[in-house]
Amino acid sequence: MTYEYAQALSQLVASGLFLCVIAGVAIYVFRPSNKASFERAARLPLETVNPQQKR
């Protein structure tokens, strides 16, 4: 195994892992079941009375 081969292989593996992580984040973000928690988090700065309290 030459240095160039090892370098190319490690770059390929790292790119694949990065793609998997980005795909996982995109799936998590666009999942319909998370919509309520994202909407609640988006309203937090607008609430003036104890924003940590759940409604």
Backbone as JSON Lines, residues from 0, in Angstrom:
{"i":0,"aa":"M","n":[0.85,-1.17,0.0],"ca":[0.0,0.0,0.0],"c":[0.9,1.24,0.0]}
{"i":1,"aa":"T","n":[0.73,2.05,-1.0],"ca":[1.54,3.26,-1.08],"c":[0.87,4.39,-0.31]}
{"i":2,"aa":"Y","n":[1.63,5.44,-0.11],"ca":[1.11,6.6,0.6],"c":[-0.06,7.22,-0.17]}
{"i":3,"aa":"E","n":[0.06,7.32,-1.48],"ca":[-0.98,7.94,-2.3],"c":[-2.28,7.12,-2.24]}
{"i":4,"aa":"Y","n":[-2.15,5.8,-2.24],"ca":[-3.32,4.94,-2.15],"c":[-4.0,5.1,-0.79]}
{"i":5,"aa":"A","n":[-3.2,5.11,0.27],"ca":[-3.76,5.27,1.61],"c":[-4.43,6.63,1.76]}
{"i":6,"aa":"Q","n":[-3.83,7.65,1.2],"ca":[-4.41,8.98,1.27],"c":[-5.74,9.04,0.52]}
{"i":7,"aa":"A","n":[-5.79,8.48,-0.66],"ca":[-7.02,8.48,-1.44],"c":[-8.12,7.67,-0.75]}
{"i":8,"aa":"L","n":[-7.75,6.54,-0.18],"ca":[-8.72,5.71,0.53],"c":[-9.27,6.42,1.77]}
{"i":9,"aa":"S","n":[-8.4,7.07,2.53],"ca":[-8.87,7.78,3.73],"c":[-9.75,8.96,3.36]}
{"i":10,"aa":"Q","n":[-9.45,9.65,2.26],"ca":[-10.3,10.75,1.82],"c":[-11.66,10.23,1.37]}
{"i":11,"aa":"L","n":[-11.68,9.1,0.72],"ca":[-12.94,8.51,0.28],"c":[-13.8,8.09,1.47]}
{"i":12,"aa":"V","n":[-13.18,7.46,2.45],"ca":[-13.91,7.03,3.64],"c":[-14.42,8.24,4.42]}
{"i":13,"aa":"A","n":[-13.59,9.27,4.57],"ca":[-14.02,10.47,5.29],"c":[-15.16,11.17,4.56]}
{"i":14,"aa":"S","n":[-15.1,11.22,3.24],"ca":[-16.18,11.84,2.46],"c":[-17.48,11.05,2.62]}
{"i":15,"aa":"G","n":[-17.38,9.74,2.63],"ca":[-18.56,8.9,2.83],"c":[-19.17,9.1,4.21]}
{"i":16,"aa":"L","n":[-18.35,9.17,5.24],"ca":[-18.85,9.41,6.59],"c":[-19.51,10.79,6.7]}
{"i":17,"aa":"F","n":[-18.87,11.79,6.1],"ca":[-19.44,13.13,6.13],"c":[-20.79,13.16,5.43]}
{"i":18,"aa":"L","n":[-20.91,12.48,4.31],"ca":[-22.17,12.42,3.59],"c":[-23.25,11.73,4.43]}
{"i":19,"aa":"C","n":[-22.88,10.67,5.13],"ca":[-23.84,9.98,6.0],"c":[-24.32,10.87,7.14]}
{"i":20,"aa":"V","n":[-23.41,11.63,7.73],"ca":[-23.78,12.53,8.82],"c":[-24.71,13.63,8.31]}
{"i":21,"aa":"I","n":[-24.38,14.23,7.17],"ca":[-25.23,15.28,6.6],"c":[-26.61,14.73,6.25]}
{"i":22,"aa":"A","n":[-26.67,13.53,5.7],"ca":[-27.95,12.91,5.37],"c":[-28.76,12.63,6.64]}
{"i":23,"aa":"G","n":[-28.1,12.18,7.7],"ca":[-28.78,11.94,8.97],"c":[-29.34,13.21,9.57]}
{"i":24,"aa":"V","n":[-28.6,14.29,9.51],"ca":[-29.08,15.58,10.02],"c":[-30.27,16.06,9.2]}
{"i":25,"aa":"A","n":[-30.19,15.94,7.89],"ca":[-31.29,16.37,7.03],"c":[-32.56,15.55,7.31]}
{"i":26,"aa":"I","n":[-32.41,14.26,7.51],"ca":[-33.56,13.41,7.82],"c":[-34.16,13.81,9.16]}
{"i":27,"aa":"Y","n":[-33.32,14.09,10.15],"ca":[-33.81,14.49,11.47],"c":[-34.55,15.83,11.39]}
{"i":28,"aa":"V","n":[-34.0,16.77,10.66],"ca":[-34.57,18.11,10.6],"c":[-35.91,18.1,9.87]}
{"i":29,"aa":"F","n":[-36.01,17.36,8.78],"ca":[-37.23,17.39,7.99],"c":[-38.25,16.33,8.37]}
{"i":30,"aa":"R","n":[-38.04,15.65,9.48],"ca":[-39.0,14.65,9.95],"c":[-40.24,15.37,10.51]}
{"i":31,"aa":"P","n":[-41.42,14.98,10.08],"ca":[-42.64,15.67,10.53],"c":[-42.86,15.6,12.04]}
{"i":32,"aa":"S","n":[-42.4,14.56,12.7],"ca":[-42.64,14.43,14.13],"c":[-41.85,15.45,14.95]}
{"i":33,"aa":"N","n":[-40.84,16.09,14.38],"ca":[-40.06,17.09,15.11],"c":[-40.59,18.5,14.93]}
{"i":34,"aa":"K","n":[-41.63,18.67,14.15],"ca":[-42.14,20.0,13.84],"c":[-42.57,20.75,15.09]}
{"i":35,"aa":"A","n":[-43.26,20.09,15.99],"ca":[-43.75,20.77,17.2],"c":[-42.6,21.27,18.07]}
{"i":36,"aa":"S","n":[-41.57,20.48,18.23],"ca":[-40.46,20.93,19.07],"c":[-39.69,22.07,18.42]}
{"i":37,"aa":"F","n":[-39.56,22.08,17.09],"ca":[-38.89,23.19,16.41],"c":[-39.72,24.46,16.49]}
{"i":38,"aa":"E","n":[-41.04,24.34,16.37],"ca":[-41.9,25.52,16.5],"c":[-41.84,26.08,17.91]}
{"i":39,"aa":"R","n":[-41.82,25.21,18.91],"ca":[-41.71,25.65,20.3],"c":[-40.38,26.37,20.53]}
{"i":40,"aa":"A","n":[-39.31,25.84,19.98],"ca":[-38.0,26.47,20.12],"c":[-37.94,27.81,19.39]}
{"i":41,"aa":"A","n":[-38.64,27.93,18.28],"ca":[-38.65,29.18,17.54],"c":[-39.4,30.28,18.28]}
{"i":42,"aa":"R","n":[-40.37,29.9,19.11],"ca":[-41.13,30.89,19.87],"c":[-40.45,31.31,21.17]}
{"i":43,"aa":"L","n":[-39.43,30.6,21.61],"ca":[-38.8,30.91,22.89],"c":[-38.32,32.36,23.02]}
{"i":44,"aa":"P","n":[-37.66,32.94,22.04],"ca":[-37.21,34.32,22.21],"c":[-38.35,35.33,22.33]}
{"i":45,"aa":"L","n":[-39.53,34.99,21.86],"ca":[-40.65,35.91,21.89],"c":[-41.42,35.88,23.2]}
{"i":46,"aa":"E","n":[-41.25,34.84,23.97],"ca":[-41.96,34.72,25.24],"c":[-41.24,35.54,26.3]}
{"i":47,"aa":"T","n":[-42.01,36.29,27.07],"ca":[-41.4,37.15,28.09],"c":[-41.5,36.56,29.48]}
{"i":48,"aa":"V","n":[-42.44,35.66,29.72],"ca":[-42.62,35.08,31.03],"c":[-42.03,33.68,31.06]}
{"i":49,"aa":"N","n":[-40.93,33.5,31.74],"ca":[-40.29,32.2,31.97],"c":[-40.3,31.32,30.71]}
{"i":50,"aa":"P","n":[-39.41,31.57,29.77],"ca":[-39.42,30.81,28.51],"c":[-39.05,29.33,28.67]}
{"i":51,"aa":"Q","n":[-38.53,28.93,29.81],"ca":[-38.17,27.52,30.01],"c":[-39.37,26.66,30.41]}
{"i":52,"aa":"Q","n":[-40.45,27.27,30.81],"ca":[-41.63,26.54,31.24],"c":[-42.37,25.96,30.03]}
{"i":53,"aa":"K","n":[-42.71,24.66,30.07],"ca":[-43.46,24.03,29.0],"c":[-44.94,24.42,29.09]}
{"i":54,"aa":"R","n":[-45.56,24.51,27.94],"ca":[-46.99,24.83,27.92],"c":[-47.8,23.65,27.53]}
